[in-house]
């Protein structure tokens, strides 16, 4: 007997939530909000969107005020015409917190989202209560990985062939089944919006070596992280091997490192039950002061 497929709607069924647009310093920002309590902000990866956290919103909303957002230039959020470097993303995150009246928040960032969250925690630690780095980017500049991200994303955006979007999504997952057809459909819709297509060079700017090196998090940057930090990594992450996570752990004072077997680049999605339990335990240990 096979079970019914999990969908975005079944993940949210029975949950009071809203999807709204927040004015973050002039940038209309799509936000899914649920729950109450200390704020937890979920930040997705390059070319992603808030649906990356649909398996996490409900469990976290039982105890926390959850905000899953489309980051600057991504999803259905505004796309100003400039290159998206990490300080721009950081400032957009802080503008969102300000718009929501949030003084301090927990940040859980996947890939690019972790890079942005780490930069914010280094620069304005008084605004960040805790940090989760979920297969976070930003500490290495691997030309092969950068080319894989750039090429796969650009092909999927510039060609109206859903198979290219499907391939881009499957690249993230250890088990292709985790790239559900629903997620593929959402991303295909986003990828082919005129504003997204027009903005693709800005969005992929961090895959340019000179730009990436200007924004990279170096060991001395990581050593400045003073907020409680949890690093979660998939052993089958196609965009960063385990030594990358181990180096983060070594350089971030007091950090915790957890590795998931049979897991790619979306640990919060691929290993949702394990991640949710781990995240909630971590958050409970580090309340907003």
N, C-alpha and C positions, 0 to 999 in steps of 0.2 A: 504494500500500500504506500503510495507516494504522498508526500505532504504538499499542501498548496504553496505556491511560490510566495516569497516575501516581497512586498511592494512598499513604495513610499507611503501609500495610504494606510496599509495595515500597520506599518511602524508607528504612525501617528494616530491611528484610530483610538478613540476614547480619551485623547489628550486635548486639553484646552490650549490652543496655540493661535498665533497670528503670523501672517506673512505681510510685512508692511515695508514702506519705503521711508528711510530716515535721511534727513538732510544733514550730511556730515561735512560741514564747512563748504556747502555749495555742491557737494557731490551726492546725488540721489543714490542711496545705498540700500539694496534689498536685504532684508533681515527677517529670519524666522525666529520668533521668540516664544518661549514656553516656561512655565514654572515660576517659582519665586524663591527669594533668598539671595545668597551671595552670587554675583554674576560670573558666569563661565562663558567665554567667548571662543567659539570654534572657528578656525581659519584654515581654508583649503589650500591646495597646491596650484602650481602653474596651469593656467587655462581651465581651472576647476570652478566649483560653485558650491553653494551650501548643501546641496543634496549629498555631498560626500559624508555627511554626518547624520543621515536619517536613522541609522541604527543606534545612535547614541543619544539623540535628543530626549526621548521618552524616559529612559532610566535616569539621566542626569536631572531632568525636570522634576523628578520626585522630591529633590532636595535643594535644587539650585535654580536660579534664573538663567536660563540658557539663551544665548544669542548665537545663532549660526548665520554668518553674513557672506555675501558675495563681496570679495575684496575689490579694491580700486581697479577699474578697467576690466573686471571679470563678470561673468554671468549677466545679470540684469542691472548691475550697478553702473553708474555713469562712467564714461570713458573720455576724460579730458585728453587733449592731444599733446602729450609729452611722453618721454621715455620713462617707463616705470622702474625706477631704482628703489632700493630698500628704504631710504629716508622718506620717499613719497608714500610708500605703503605704511610705514610707521606713522607718519603724520595723519594719514587717513584713518588708521585704527584709533589714534588718540582723538581725532575729531569725532569719530563715532561714539567713543566713551563720553566725551563732553556733551554731545547731543542727547545722550541717554541719561545724563546726570550720574554717571558711574565714576566714582573717585578711584577705586581699585578693583581690578578684575583678575580672575584666573584666566590664563590663556592656554588653549590647547591647539597647537598648530601643526598641520601635516605638510611636509615638504616645504614649499615656499612659505606657507603659513607659520611654520616653526622658525624659519629664518627671520621673518618679520617680528614674530613674538620675542625672539631672543634679542633682536636689535632694540626693541622697545624696553625690554627688561634691563638691558645694559644702560640705555640712555636715560630712562625715567623709571627707575626701580620703585619709586613711591607709588606708581600707578599700577604695578603688576604684583599681585599677591602670590602667584605661583605660575610655573611654566611647564608645559608638556611639549616635548619635541618628538613628534611622530614621524619617523623617517625624515627628519628635518634636513633641508638643504642648507647651502651657504658656507660650508667649511672647506670645501674642495672645489677645484676647477678642473674637472675631467673632460677633456675635449670630446672623447667618444660619447660620454653620457650627454653632454650639452648638444652634440650633433643629433643624437637620437631624439631628444626632446624637441629640438627645433624642427627637424625634418618630419617627424611623425605628426606633430601638431599642425605645421603649415600645410601638409598634404591634406589632412582631414578638414581644414578650414577652407582651403582654396578649391577643393573638388567636392561637388555635391553628390558624394557616394557614401552612403551610410556605412559601407564596409570599412572605409578608412577610419571613421569615427569608432567603429566597433574595435578595430585593431588598436587604436590609440588607447581605448579603455582597457582592453585585455592586457596591454603592455604593463599596466599598473598592478595586475593581480597575479598571484601564484596559481590560483584556480580560475580559469577563464569564466566559469559559471558565476563568479562574483561580479563580473562585468555584466550585470543584468540588462536585458533588453530595454527595461524602463530607464536605467541610467544612460544607456546608449542613446535612447530617443531624446532625453533631456539635453544631453551634451550636443547632439546633432542639431537640435533646435538653436541652442546658444551659439554654436560655431558658425551657423549660417545666417545669423542676424546681421544686417548691413553694418551696424556700428562695430560689431565684433570683427568682421572681416577687414574693415577699414583700419582697425586698431592693432592688427596682429603684429606689426613690426615693433610697436611700443611694448606690447605684452611680452614679446620674446627677447627683449633687449638684454636681459640678464644671461642669455645664452651666448652673447658676444663676449669673447675672452677679456678684452680690455675693460668692458663695463663690469663684468663679474668680479674681476680682481679689484676693482675700485670699491666694491660692495662686500667683499668676502669677510667672513668672521674668522679672524686669526686667533691662535691660541691665547694671545694676550687679551683679546676681546672676551673670549669665553671665560677667562680667569676673573673677569670683572663681574660676572653674574653672581649676584648675592641672593637672588630669590630661590626658594625651593624648586628644584628642577628634576623632572622625570623624563628619561629618554626611553622611547619605545621603538623597537626596530624589528623588521621582518628579516629572517635569515635568508630569504630569497628576494630581497629588495633589488629590483633591476637597475635602480638609479644610485645605489650606494651600498657597498659591502659592509660586513660587520665591523672590520677595523675602523671604518669611518665613525661608527657609533661609539666604539671603544675609545677612540681619541677624544670625542666630545666628553665622554664620561671622565676621562683622565684630566681634562682641562677645566671642567666646571666644578668648582668646589662643592662637595657634599651632594653631588648629583646621584640619582639612582638610574640604573640601566636594566631594562627587561627586554629579552629577545624572544620573539615568537617563532616557533617552527612552522614550516609550510605556510609562509606568509610573505607577501610582496611589499608593495609600497603604500598600501592603505590598511595598516593594522587595525585602525578604529572600525573599519568596515569588514575586513576579511575575518578578523577574530573579535567580533563585536562583544560577545558575552565575556570573554576573558579581559578585553580592554576595559569595558564598562566597570567591571568589578575592581580592576586595578586602579583606574582613574578615580573612582569614587572613594576608595580607601586612601589614595594620595591626597585628594582634596580635603577629606575629613581631618587629615593630620596637619593641614596647613590652612587654617581659616584666615579670612581677611582680618587683619589687625584693626 
